């Protein structure tokens, strides 16, 4: 048999509730019995008082008090009244307390046992007193003739008779108590049954241990976790989610739409690996409905996105090498063919001319940009743009010293702006052109990318930097609408700003505070 402390929580609560209910019902039943006993005693005293007053007011009794032997008249009369009223004694006595009547004739002529002082003063009294017949509820009333107390009448009901009259009420109260206990027990059992299902019949130790485990896991996981109820209020948030979303310590209990970083999650819609950008983080969000609310998990992909940007630059450089190799093969075939046709001079001029153009482009980029990662990115983007029929040129006055900004953020900003510019130029009629400029303005690095596309309307500028916005209509929006959002995030992280203007197409101008002023010297 299980010891009490090894019982499940539901069983312990059930036993405790039954014990409490039993004590309450027993206390209530005891109080009811006490009240009923007290009321029965009061009723017996009131009944005795009314009978005593009626006897004292009877002319036959008054007249008998003046006889030489009052007992001969009063004893039969008193016994008649006693039998008719169902009382236990009717005693008529002299002012000195000598009995003229009594159910036990041997007590006639003896002194009355009880208090008579108040009655001798002309007052009626009631009391509980133990006399010759045992404890009784009694009343003593004076018999006055001409304003003088000529005798006393005592009427009483023994307590055993009062208790017999109370037995019916006690049975009713006992039945009511048992029914109350049964109903309360049944209700407690139903509540216990529901509690047992909800707690899986686990004990307090197991529940406490499970809570400790879950709490430890909740705060140890590297993913952010939130629980939202059906009204969109935050019910649970772990440390990682609080950090990723910059939530205050009192976020639990507040509505999700009250926080800018949670506003999109308040609707409770299902989300699968959605990319969301906060002030300086890239988050992968999953949201699923659960238990009338929703569960949200968050993964920080900020570093991954930065590495992806670097990978894009490497991939772009590889694409430029592939394009260069493809073009070199075509040029080589052309040179070989010209030599085969005996046109050696033309072959030499063709080969040296192509080499000069390629070297001129590389020299310009390397001369203007000291950051090697950005050099690789620009060379790759030039080759990619050329393949798509867009002329991507670098401003001859461009200048990017080494160390003026974080290379990763430079790749993110410049790479995404160039991609956006090339896409805009491709969608516009020829000539298709994109231009990249960079210069120092005081303590700021200015990056500018312009295109020959259709540009942006004034009402599109703000939403262009929101996640998911795109001007493309090819229905393949997976991965679309993230580039400008990443640009805005990177600029915001460094305390810079972005201006969008309209020339032949869109002109994006980014201003970043110089990270290392020593790079300006």
Secondary structure by P-SEA (a helix, b strand, c coil): ccccccccaaaaaaaaaaaaaaaaaaaaaaaaaaaaaaaaaaaaaaaaaaaaaaaaacaaaaaaaacccccccaaaaaaaaaaaacccbbbbbccccccccccccccccccccccccccccbbbbbbbbbcccccccbbbbbbcccccccbbbbbbbcaaaaaaaaaaaaaaaaaaaaaaaaaaaaaaaaaaaaaaaaaccccaaaaaaaaaaaaaaaaaccbbbbbbccccccccccaaaaaaacccccccccccccccccccccccccccbbbbbcccbbbbbbbbbccccbbbbbbbaaaaaaaaaaaaaaaaaaaaaaaaaaaaaaaaaaaaaaaaacaaaaaaaaaaaaaaaaaaaaaaaaaacccaaaaaaaaaaaaaaaaacbbbbcccccccccccccaaaaaaaaaaaaaaaaaaaaacccccbbbbbbbbcccbbbbbbbccccccccccccccccccccccccccccccccaaaaaaaaaaaaccbbbbbbcccbbbbbbbccccccccc
